[in-house]
């Protein structure tokens, strides 16, 4: 059972930046997608950004131009650089891994954007 360990959440003022990191507990082989979802209070979980083995990225429209996802295929990590944060970005952010028809989730890390 793969475990995903997240770090980097916290509180930041509007316009600030945060970087989220996620590491898989074991080596991942084959074709897989890693990324980030988020869930705000009273809302459904939504895709924020994902990236596949070839570096193809998919972003939520609302974060395009502000967030950047990157991954290290050797270290089995995925990072999310979040710039120009807005109060609407406040949510619990979950690391995501899809491999061999299985989906894994991290425990979630809180991101709060407020003044």
MOHURA-V462600 format. One record per helix or strand of 3 or more residues. SS is the DSSP state (alpha for helix, beta for strand). FROM is the first residue (numbers start at 0). LEN is the number of residues. If there is no record, write none. Layout:
# MOHURA-V462600
((SS;FROM;LEN) (SS;FROM;LEN))
This chain:
# MOHURA-V462600
((beta;3;4) (beta;9;3) (beta;17;7) (beta;31;8) (beta;45;7) (beta;56;3) (alpha;60;3) (beta;66;6) (beta;76;6) (alpha;86;3) (beta;90;9) (beta;101;4) (beta;108;5))
